[in-house]
Amino acid sequence: VNGELQLTEIKIMNLNEIQLTTRQSKTFMKLSLKDANYNLNRLNVYVNDVPVYGTNGMDLSDRYSRETIVNIEIPLSSDRNVIQLSCTNEKGMESLKEEIEVYYDNPDKRKKPTLYLISLAVAEYEQSEYNLRYTINDGRGFVKLFTEHAEKFDHVVVDSLYNSNCTKNNFLALKEKLLKTNVDDYVYVHIAGHGLLDDDLNWYFATQNI
């Protein structure tokens, strides 16, 4: 309007009530989201660059609204938490980011995190002309590198999907295990094998039975 670009807006309504140093493992926010021209589509929340609601954010499209209030609960990691919030409209336009830093003084800080290691590697494909030589060794080296420092963690959980075990279904089955991780846990994923591109140049890892 009048040659000016009207951005989607996000505002933390309870900003003055948020404790910047806390011994609580979660913080609560009341957010106001607005767009002058289009319906709201997504809410994006990041803590230390990790998306709280996944890479696609929280879906708001079913609200069919240009203005809404969202109450959210954000899990905190021990010590420093840089929280960034933004929203997008149905045209994909994103608001400027709101940012706040909260320090979590974890009373149980002495508890060590769990380390999750996932190694995906294929050397022997169903179509043998695509076979590779060193991918499995790479995977084993990845696991060895991190397990040598196991004393830093409460537990080390290793899932190695190699050759015939490296299938889409087996990989997706790991999701249930990862959903049980805590906010302070570490997850590392290693992949070694061929990659594929679709018509839009999106990259995909080639499983054993591709």
C-alpha positions in Angstrom: 0.0 0.0 0.0 1.4 3.4 -1.0 4.5 1.7 -2.3 5.3 0.3 1.1 5.9 -3.4 1.8 3.7 -4.6 4.7 5.5 -7.4 6.5 3.9 -10.1 8.6 4.2 -9.2 12.3 5.0 -11.2 15.4 5.1 -9.9 19.0 5.7 -11.4 22.4 2.8 -10.2 24.4 4.0 -11.3 27.9 7.6 -10.2 27.4 7.8 -8.4 30.7 6.6 -11.5 32.5 9.4 -13.8 31.2 12.2 -14.6 33.6 15.5 -14.1 31.8 17.2 -16.3 34.4 15.1 -19.3 35.6 15.3 -22.7 37.3 12.3 -23.9 35.4 12.9 -26.2 32.4 10.4 -24.5 30.2 9.3 -21.0 29.4 5.8 -19.8 28.3 5.1 -17.2 25.7 1.9 -15.5 24.5 2.4 -14.4 20.9 0.4 -12.0 18.7 0.6 -12.7 15.0 -0.7 -10.4 12.3 -0.7 -9.9 8.6 -2.5 -7.0 6.8 -3.3 -8.8 3.6 -3.0 -12.6 3.8 -3.8 -15.5 6.1 -1.2 -16.7 8.5 0.5 -20.0 7.6 3.3 -21.0 9.9 4.9 -20.2 13.3 8.7 -20.8 13.5 10.4 -21.2 16.9 14.1 -21.8 17.3 16.2 -22.4 20.4 19.9 -22.2 19.8 19.1 -22.6 16.1 17.2 -25.9 16.7 13.6 -25.8 15.4 11.2 -26.6 18.2 8.3 -27.5 15.8 10.5 -29.0 13.0 11.8 -27.4 9.9 8.3 -26.6 8.7 7.2 -24.9 11.9 3.8 -25.0 13.6 0.9 -25.1 11.1 -1.5 -22.2 11.4 -3.3 -22.6 8.0 -6.3 -24.3 9.6 -7.1 -21.0 11.5 -7.9 -19.2 8.2 -7.0 -15.9 9.9 -4.8 -12.8 9.3 -4.6 -12.3 13.1 -4.3 -14.8 15.9 -3.0 -15.4 19.4 -0.7 -18.4 20.1 0.3 -19.7 23.5 3.4 -21.8 23.4 5.6 -23.8 25.9 9.3 -23.8 25.0 11.7 -26.4 26.5 15.0 -25.0 27.6 18.5 -26.4 27.5 20.9 -26.0 30.4 22.6 -22.5 30.5 22.1 -20.1 27.5 19.0 -20.3 25.3 18.7 -17.9 22.3 15.0 -18.1 21.3 14.0 -16.7 17.9 10.5 -16.5 16.7 9.0 -15.6 13.3 5.8 -16.3 11.3 5.0 -16.6 7.6 1.8 -15.9 5.6 0.2 -18.1 3.0 2.4 -16.4 0.3 5.6 -17.5 2.1 6.5 -14.0 3.3 8.2 -14.1 6.7 8.1 -11.6 9.5 11.2 -10.1 11.1 12.5 -12.3 13.9 11.7 -11.6 17.5 14.6 -12.7 19.8 15.0 -13.2 23.5 17.7 -14.9 25.5 16.8 -17.0 28.6 19.4 -18.6 30.9 18.3 -21.9 32.4 20.1 -22.5 35.7 19.4 -26.3 35.7 19.4 -27.7 39.3 20.1 -31.1 37.8 23.1 -29.9 35.7 25.3 -32.7 37.0 23.3 -35.3 35.1 25.1 -36.2 31.9 23.2 -36.2 28.5 22.7 -39.2 26.3 24.5 -39.5 23.0 22.6 -40.9 20.0 24.7 -42.0 17.1 23.1 -42.9 13.8 25.2 -44.3 11.0 23.8 -45.0 7.5 26.2 -46.5 5.0 25.8 -48.6 1.9 28.6 -50.4 0.0 26.5 -53.2 -1.6 23.4 -52.0 -3.5 20.7 -54.2 -5.0 22.1 -52.9 -8.3 25.7 -54.0 -7.9 27.0 -51.6 -10.6 26.5 -48.9 -7.9 28.6 -50.7 -5.2 31.1 -48.7 -3.3 34.3 -49.7 -1.3 34.9 -47.6 1.8 31.5 -46.4 3.1 31.1 -49.1 5.8 34.6 -48.3 7.1 33.6 -44.6 7.2 30.6 -45.5 9.3 32.5 -47.6 11.8 35.1 -44.9 12.1 32.4 -42.3 12.9 31.0 -44.5 15.7 34.5 -45.3 17.0 35.4 -41.6 17.1 32.5 -40.6 19.4 32.4 -43.7 21.5 36.0 -43.1 22.5 34.6 -40.1 24.5 31.7 -42.0 26.1 32.7 -40.9 29.6 31.1 -37.5 28.8 27.7 -39.0 28.5 25.3 -40.9 30.7 24.5 -43.4 27.8 25.6 -43.9 24.2 23.0 -45.3 21.9 24.3 -46.5 18.5 22.1 -47.5 15.5 24.1 -48.6 12.5 22.2 -49.3 9.4 24.6 -50.9 6.9 24.0 -52.5 3.5 20.7 -54.5 3.5 19.7 -53.0 6.8 19.9 -49.5 5.3 16.3 -49.1 4.1 13.8 -46.4 4.2 11.5 -48.3 6.7 14.4 -49.0 9.1 15.5 -45.4 9.0 12.0 -44.1 9.7 11.6 -46.6 12.6 14.4 -44.6 14.4 12.1 -41.6 14.6 10.2 -43.2 17.5 13.4 -43.6 19.5 14.5 -40.0 18.7 11.2 -38.7 19.9 12.2 -39.8 23.4 15.3 -37.7 23.5 15.7 -34.9 26.0 16.5 -31.3 25.1 20.1 -31.6 26.4 20.8 -34.9 24.6 23.1 -35.1 21.5 22.1 -36.6 18.2 24.7 -37.1 15.4 23.8 -38.6 12.0 26.4 -40.0 9.6 25.6 -41.0 6.0 27.9 -42.6 3.4 26.7 -43.7 0.0 25.2 -42.4 -3.2 22.9 -39.5 -3.5 20.0 -38.8 -5.9 18.5 -35.5 -7.3 14.9 -35.1 -8.3 13.7 -32.7 -11.1 13.8 -29.8 -8.6 17.4 -30.6 -7.6 16.4 -31.8 -4.1 19.0 -34.2 -2.8 18.1 -37.6 -1.4 20.2 -40.3 0.2 20.1 -43.6 -1.8 19.2 -46.5 0.5 20.4 -50.1 -0.3 17.3 -51.1 -2.2 16.9 -48.0 -4.3 
